[in-house]
């Protein structure tokens, strides 16, 4: 759906809105005490993150030649995988040391 939104505004705006929206919804998740609010915010978080990917590619592509694109996207994909491992380890450590999943979500933002 991100590509449909891009028809109304620039890719940079969609990317910025996706990043900001994801951060705000993570904070809402961390502060919520209602399961309905928690689920709604988590669903919106996924929507904001999904909107960002296509825009990110559109913004990055003009900076790269065709020969550079594969290397950069390989590094980008590796970064996401490594970030997932490190992020999960950090989150587990925070939950263990702070005894609060909410603090871990706030720190991850």
Biotite code that builds the C-alpha atoms (Angstrom):
import biotite.structure as struc

atoms = struc.array([
    struc.Atom([0.000, 0.000, 0.000], chain_id="A", res_id=1, res_name="UNK", atom_name="CA", element="C"),
    struc.Atom([3.016, 2.276, 0.403], chain_id="A", res_id=2, res_name="UNK", atom_name="CA", element="C"),
    struc.Atom([3.214, 2.683, -3.361], chain_id="A", res_id=3, res_name="UNK", atom_name="CA", element="C"),
    struc.Atom([-0.374, 3.996, -3.411], chain_id="A", res_id=4, res_name="UNK", atom_name="CA", element="C"),
    struc.Atom([0.452, 6.571, -0.751], chain_id="A", res_id=5, res_name="UNK", atom_name="CA", element="C"),
    struc.Atom([3.525, 7.666, -2.715], chain_id="A", res_id=6, res_name="UNK", atom_name="CA", element="C"),
    struc.Atom([1.187, 8.852, -5.474], chain_id="A", res_id=7, res_name="UNK", atom_name="CA", element="C"),
    struc.Atom([0.011, 11.628, -3.158], chain_id="A", res_id=8, res_name="UNK", atom_name="CA", element="C"),
    struc.Atom([3.340, 12.731, -1.667], chain_id="A", res_id=9, res_name="UNK", atom_name="CA", element="C"),
    struc.Atom([7.089, 12.240, -2.097], chain_id="A", res_id=10, res_name="UNK", atom_name="CA", element="C"),
    struc.Atom([8.980, 9.094, -1.165], chain_id="A", res_id=11, res_name="UNK", atom_name="CA", element="C"),
    struc.Atom([10.971, 11.071, 1.385], chain_id="A", res_id=12, res_name="UNK", atom_name="CA", element="C"),
    struc.Atom([7.752, 12.102, 3.147], chain_id="A", res_id=13, res_name="UNK", atom_name="CA", element="C"),
    struc.Atom([6.424, 8.540, 3.170], chain_id="A", res_id=14, res_name="UNK", atom_name="CA", element="C"),
    struc.Atom([9.752, 7.300, 4.568], chain_id="A", res_id=15, res_name="UNK", atom_name="CA", element="C"),
    struc.Atom([9.781, 9.986, 7.285], chain_id="A", res_id=16, res_name="UNK", atom_name="CA", element="C"),
    struc.Atom([6.146, 9.286, 8.209], chain_id="A", res_id=17, res_name="UNK", atom_name="CA", element="C"),
    struc.Atom([6.871, 5.542, 8.329], chain_id="A", res_id=18, res_name="UNK", atom_name="CA", element="C"),
    struc.Atom([9.863, 5.999, 10.638], chain_id="A", res_id=19, res_name="UNK", atom_name="CA", element="C"),
    struc.Atom([8.101, 8.466, 12.930], chain_id="A", res_id=20, res_name="UNK", atom_name="CA", element="C"),
    struc.Atom([4.893, 6.424, 12.983], chain_id="A", res_id=21, res_name="UNK", atom_name="CA", element="C"),
    struc.Atom([6.778, 3.263, 13.866], chain_id="A", res_id=22, res_name="UNK", atom_name="CA", element="C"),
    struc.Atom([8.568, 4.999, 16.758], chain_id="A", res_id=23, res_name="UNK", atom_name="CA", element="C"),
    struc.Atom([5.352, 6.528, 18.107], chain_id="A", res_id=24, res_name="UNK", atom_name="CA", element="C"),
    struc.Atom([3.421, 3.259, 17.926], chain_id="A", res_id=25, res_name="UNK", atom_name="CA", element="C"),
    struc.Atom([6.268, 1.434, 19.740], chain_id="A", res_id=26, res_name="UNK", atom_name="CA", element="C"),
    struc.Atom([6.019, 3.991, 22.535], chain_id="A", res_id=27, res_name="UNK", atom_name="CA", element="C"),
    struc.Atom([2.240, 3.503, 22.666], chain_id="A", res_id=28, res_name="UNK", atom_name="CA", element="C"),
    struc.Atom([2.784, -0.274, 22.941], chain_id="A", res_id=29, res_name="UNK", atom_name="CA", element="C"),
    struc.Atom([5.245, 0.258, 25.796], chain_id="A", res_id=30, res_name="UNK", atom_name="CA", element="C"),
    struc.Atom([2.881, 2.538, 27.703], chain_id="A", res_id=31, res_name="UNK", atom_name="CA", element="C"),
    struc.Atom([-0.398, 0.717, 27.058], chain_id="A", res_id=32, res_name="UNK", atom_name="CA", element="C"),
    struc.Atom([-2.188, -1.247, 29.726], chain_id="A", res_id=33, res_name="UNK", atom_name="CA", element="C"),
    struc.Atom([-5.064, -2.279, 27.480], chain_id="A", res_id=34, res_name="UNK", atom_name="CA", element="C"),
    struc.Atom([-4.748, -5.299, 25.230], chain_id="A", res_id=35, res_name="UNK", atom_name="CA", element="C"),
    struc.Atom([-6.911, -3.576, 22.602], chain_id="A", res_id=36, res_name="UNK", atom_name="CA", element="C"),
    struc.Atom([-4.620, -0.519, 22.498], chain_id="A", res_id=37, res_name="UNK", atom_name="CA", element="C"),
    struc.Atom([-1.574, -2.803, 22.491], chain_id="A", res_id=38, res_name="UNK", atom_name="CA", element="C"),
    struc.Atom([-2.845, -4.811, 19.498], chain_id="A", res_id=39, res_name="UNK", atom_name="CA", element="C"),
    struc.Atom([-4.010, -1.740, 17.566], chain_id="A", res_id=40, res_name="UNK", atom_name="CA", element="C"),
    struc.Atom([-0.680, 0.034, 18.076], chain_id="A", res_id=41, res_name="UNK", atom_name="CA", element="C"),
    struc.Atom([1.287, -3.083, 17.117], chain_id="A", res_id=42, res_name="UNK", atom_name="CA", element="C"),
    struc.Atom([-0.790, -3.463, 13.947], chain_id="A", res_id=43, res_name="UNK", atom_name="CA", element="C"),
    struc.Atom([-0.233, 0.185, 13.038], chain_id="A", res_id=44, res_name="UNK", atom_name="CA", element="C"),
    struc.Atom([3.476, -0.300, 13.706], chain_id="A", res_id=45, res_name="UNK", atom_name="CA", element="C"),
    struc.Atom([3.597, -3.013, 11.061], chain_id="A", res_id=46, res_name="UNK", atom_name="CA", element="C"),
    struc.Atom([1.712, -0.802, 8.610], chain_id="A", res_id=47, res_name="UNK", atom_name="CA", element="C"),
    struc.Atom([4.151, 2.075, 9.149], chain_id="A", res_id=48, res_name="UNK", atom_name="CA", element="C"),
    struc.Atom([7.136, -0.234, 8.700], chain_id="A", res_id=49, res_name="UNK", atom_name="CA", element="C"),
    struc.Atom([5.686, -1.743, 5.523], chain_id="A", res_id=50, res_name="UNK", atom_name="CA", element="C"),
    struc.Atom([5.135, 1.702, 4.019], chain_id="A", res_id=51, res_name="UNK", atom_name="CA", element="C"),
    struc.Atom([8.764, 2.577, 4.605], chain_id="A", res_id=52, res_name="UNK", atom_name="CA", element="C"),
    struc.Atom([10.453, -0.185, 2.585], chain_id="A", res_id=53, res_name="UNK", atom_name="CA", element="C"),
    struc.Atom([9.355, 0.831, -0.913], chain_id="A", res_id=54, res_name="UNK", atom_name="CA", element="C"),
    struc.Atom([10.043, 4.475, -0.138], chain_id="A", res_id=55, res_name="UNK", atom_name="CA", element="C"),
    struc.Atom([13.485, 3.644, 1.191], chain_id="A", res_id=56, res_name="UNK", atom_name="CA", element="C"),
    struc.Atom([14.346, 1.848, -2.043], chain_id="A", res_id=57, res_name="UNK", atom_name="CA", element="C"),
    struc.Atom([13.040, 4.774, -4.097], chain_id="A", res_id=58, res_name="UNK", atom_name="CA", element="C"),
    struc.Atom([15.113, 7.258, -2.102], chain_id="A", res_id=59, res_name="UNK", atom_name="CA", element="C"),
    struc.Atom([18.323, 5.171, -2.170], chain_id="A", res_id=60, res_name="UNK", atom_name="CA", element="C"),
    struc.Atom([18.262, 4.026, -5.810], chain_id="A", res_id=61, res_name="UNK", atom_name="CA", element="C"),
    struc.Atom([19.288, 7.356, -7.459], chain_id="A", res_id=62, res_name="UNK", atom_name="CA", element="C"),
    struc.Atom([22.462, 7.452, -5.352], chain_id="A", res_id=63, res_name="UNK", atom_name="CA", element="C"),
    struc.Atom([23.702, 4.090, -6.623], chain_id="A", res_id=64, res_name="UNK", atom_name="CA", element="C"),
    struc.Atom([24.842, 2.842, -9.995], chain_id="A", res_id=65, res_name="UNK", atom_name="CA", element="C"),
    struc.Atom([23.433, -0.448, -11.221], chain_id="A", res_id=66, res_name="UNK", atom_name="CA", element="C"),
    struc.Atom([26.704, -2.209, -10.355], chain_id="A", res_id=67, res_name="UNK", atom_name="CA", element="C"),
    struc.Atom([26.694, -0.836, -6.776], chain_id="A", res_id=68, res_name="UNK", atom_name="CA", element="C"),
    struc.Atom([23.078, -1.657, -6.051], chain_id="A", res_id=69, res_name="UNK", atom_name="CA", element="C"),
    struc.Atom([23.609, -5.382, -5.466], chain_id="A", res_id=70, res_name="UNK", atom_name="CA", element="C"),
    struc.Atom([26.446, -4.871, -2.991], chain_id="A", res_id=71, res_name="UNK", atom_name="CA", element="C"),
    struc.Atom([24.619, -2.146, -1.105], chain_id="A", res_id=72, res_name="UNK", atom_name="CA", element="C"),
    struc.Atom([21.396, -4.153, -0.929], chain_id="A", res_id=73, res_name="UNK", atom_name="CA", element="C"),
    struc.Atom([23.367, -7.190, 0.242], chain_id="A", res_id=74, res_name="UNK", atom_name="CA", element="C"),
    struc.Atom([24.897, -5.133, 3.037], chain_id="A", res_id=75, res_name="UNK", atom_name="CA", element="C"),
    struc.Atom([21.487, -3.622, 3.813], chain_id="A", res_id=76, res_name="UNK", atom_name="CA", element="C"),
    struc.Atom([19.920, -7.078, 4.083], chain_id="A", res_id=77, res_name="UNK", atom_name="CA", element="C"),
    struc.Atom([22.788, -8.312, 6.257], chain_id="A", res_id=78, res_name="UNK", atom_name="CA", element="C"),
    struc.Atom([22.417, -5.262, 8.471], chain_id="A", res_id=79, res_name="UNK", atom_name="CA", element="C"),
    struc.Atom([18.748, -6.058, 8.995], chain_id="A", res_id=80, res_name="UNK", atom_name="CA", element="C"),
    struc.Atom([19.530, -9.694, 9.888], chain_id="A", res_id=81, res_name="UNK", atom_name="CA", element="C"),
    struc.Atom([22.369, -8.803, 12.259], chain_id="A", res_id=82, res_name="UNK", atom_name="CA", element="C"),
    struc.Atom([20.260, -6.017, 13.755], chain_id="A", res_id=83, res_name="UNK", atom_name="CA", element="C"),
    struc.Atom([17.488, -8.513, 14.438], chain_id="A", res_id=84, res_name="UNK", atom_name="CA", element="C"),
    struc.Atom([19.864, -10.815, 16.314], chain_id="A", res_id=85, res_name="UNK", atom_name="CA", element="C"),
    struc.Atom([21.503, -7.990, 18.281], chain_id="A", res_id=86, res_name="UNK", atom_name="CA", element="C"),
    struc.Atom([18.137, -6.343, 18.968], chain_id="A", res_id=87, res_name="UNK", atom_name="CA", element="C"),
    struc.Atom([16.632, -9.563, 20.290], chain_id="A", res_id=88, res_name="UNK", atom_name="CA", element="C"),
    struc.Atom([19.672, -10.199, 22.507], chain_id="A", res_id=89, res_name="UNK", atom_name="CA", element="C"),
    struc.Atom([19.547, -6.626, 23.820], chain_id="A", res_id=90, res_name="UNK", atom_name="CA", element="C"),
    struc.Atom([15.823, -6.856, 24.467], chain_id="A", res_id=91, res_name="UNK", atom_name="CA", element="C"),
    struc.Atom([16.183, -10.176, 26.311], chain_id="A", res_id=92, res_name="UNK", atom_name="CA", element="C"),
    struc.Atom([18.973, -8.716, 28.426], chain_id="A", res_id=93, res_name="UNK", atom_name="CA", element="C"),
    struc.Atom([16.934, -5.618, 29.261], chain_id="A", res_id=94, res_name="UNK", atom_name="CA", element="C"),
    struc.Atom([13.918, -7.673, 30.231], chain_id="A", res_id=95, res_name="UNK", atom_name="CA", element="C"),
    struc.Atom([16.109, -9.889, 32.410], chain_id="A", res_id=96, res_name="UNK", atom_name="CA", element="C"),
    struc.Atom([17.954, -7.009, 34.093], chain_id="A", res_id=97, res_name="UNK", atom_name="CA", element="C"),
    struc.Atom([15.138, -4.478, 34.373], chain_id="A", res_id=98, res_name="UNK", atom_name="CA", element="C"),
    struc.Atom([12.279, -6.957, 34.852], chain_id="A", res_id=99, res_name="UNK", atom_name="CA", element="C"),
    struc.Atom([10.189, -4.875, 32.451], chain_id="A", res_id=100, res_name="UNK", atom_name="CA", element="C"),
    struc.Atom([9.227, -5.588, 28.880], chain_id="A", res_id=101, res_name="UNK", atom_name="CA", element="C"),
    struc.Atom([8.026, -1.982, 28.631], chain_id="A", res_id=102, res_name="UNK", atom_name="CA", element="C"),
    struc.Atom([11.527, -0.616, 29.276], chain_id="A", res_id=103, res_name="UNK", atom_name="CA", element="C"),
    struc.Atom([12.907, -2.936, 26.620], chain_id="A", res_id=104, res_name="UNK", atom_name="CA", element="C"),
    struc.Atom([10.406, -1.669, 24.029], chain_id="A", res_id=105, res_name="UNK", atom_name="CA", element="C"),
    struc.Atom([11.188, 1.969, 24.885], chain_id="A", res_id=106, res_name="UNK", atom_name="CA", element="C"),
    struc.Atom([14.935, 1.363, 24.593], chain_id="A", res_id=107, res_name="UNK", atom_name="CA", element="C"),
    struc.Atom([14.442, -0.392, 21.244], chain_id="A", res_id=108, res_name="UNK", atom_name="CA", element="C"),
    struc.Atom([12.714, 2.711, 19.867], chain_id="A", res_id=109, res_name="UNK", atom_name="CA", element="C"),
])
